């Protein structure tokens, strides 16, 4: 009995998801096998993945895809039996077949199951290379061109939401929106109950509200868990990226992964892939030295790139570390002066100085390569991380290596916030950024400067007024308060009129007509129905303190 349309559509969706999973595993395994050709377990796993793709393709009526997978399977069988030897050129072509299979699967599912000339040429090259011969019919430039295409596919491949969750995202988003509306109604109800003074019935009403509140929190937690996916598949993509960039430059490098089981909101992962790609490519291109140079320095000729992730409070921390050349203060200062920066660089610590590489157009590379050097990559990293309400920091030692640390919220949907007031407006600061709150000491002057410095238990604390950051006008209240905030490895004060305290905030995106507002990451609907802006510490303080940096 033929499956009906819906059954086939569901089968194709499962086939796409399983194929991408197998191809991703093959990609990582090929890189591992290249450094350990005798690893029979890895080779068997690759063979099984290719065999599964071939079998599923044949079963669904995709003969062209099955033919291509069969050709790859033949070579893998030769490697498995010892009739063939895995060399670096052969590994490169096998990785290109993974890219081709990814294309063929997508095309077949859309109804275009056919092998194009480039696919047939790739199969031919695979057979020739596997046999230890040379393909004299193909020019070197043609090989390089196809190799470059393979690298691009490696950088932008990866599981999509449907492939990871097997759940319709629209349903999840609707559930999340519903919990957000419930949250608004819950806060409003709590406010009304607190204003009620009929004491006898009030306690019973409050208890019923608390019970409903607990149920709501459980529902919200379950919805958020559904949206959480492990970082492992994203991390493993960079094994291929590092291998391809290093091979193209005549370098040797490997990747160490830690924290693959760390879960994070799927939206965070979608926005995190590009920044990590820039960081990883830069690390190999500018950081890792060539093998001869590393031997001269007493280093392992294979450069090491480490990707780590862990949970810390309500945040996720991702660290990318290499053991390459590191950053040189003199080169960074030289480039900064050439770009017109006039700061007193001798007074800047390494952390403050190296943050300049995140500025637009800033690059210390001596030449532009296929991979980096145009001064745009790290600027993209900074903007994308800030768009996720994250913070990025850089540590580096010349000759030892560079470490880039990204701290992000676990979810983009809900945050624990701290509400403050200026004039008649309410603003919400992410609670993770708030260290403490103090009253602003008065110095007897009637002038209210937009910025200044106060003494916080013997330490200087620079501060800015939120009303001046947003040009709100008006006069400060007689009693002002200071939010002491984390700003990288420093502390900065933000002066506000009133403190409203901690709350749980459902984030609503700003309208596209507003564009990007410096220092604002979103909005929230308060219990009284009014809208509050959610502040983004990095952008807010950078804008407020920009005058002192350039």
Protein Blocks (a to p, Z undefined) as FASTA:
>chain_A
ZZdfklmmmmmmmmmmmmmmmmmmmmmmmmmmmmmmmlmklmmmmmmmmmmmmmmmmmno
paklmmmmmmmmmmmmmmmnopaccdfklmmmmmmmmmmmmmmmmmmmnopaccdfklmm
mmmmmmmmmnopacfkbcfklmmmmmmmmmmmmmmgccdfklmnopafklmmmmmmmmmm
mmmmmmmmmmmmmmpcbfklmmmmmmmmmmmmmmmmmmmmmmmmmmpccfklmmmmmmmm
mmmmmmmnopacddddehklpccdfklmmmmmmmmmmmmmmmmmmmmccfklmmmnopaf
bdcdddddddehjbdcdddddfbebpafklmmmmmmmnopabdfklpcfklmmmmmmpgh
iafbfbdcfkbonopmmmmmmmmmmmnopacdddddehkaccddddddfbfkbccddddd
ehjbccdddfklpmbdcddddehiabdcfbdcddeehiacddddfklmnongpjddfbdc
dddddehjaccddddfbdgbjcddddddddfklopaehiabdcddfkopacddddfklmm
mmmmmmmmZZ
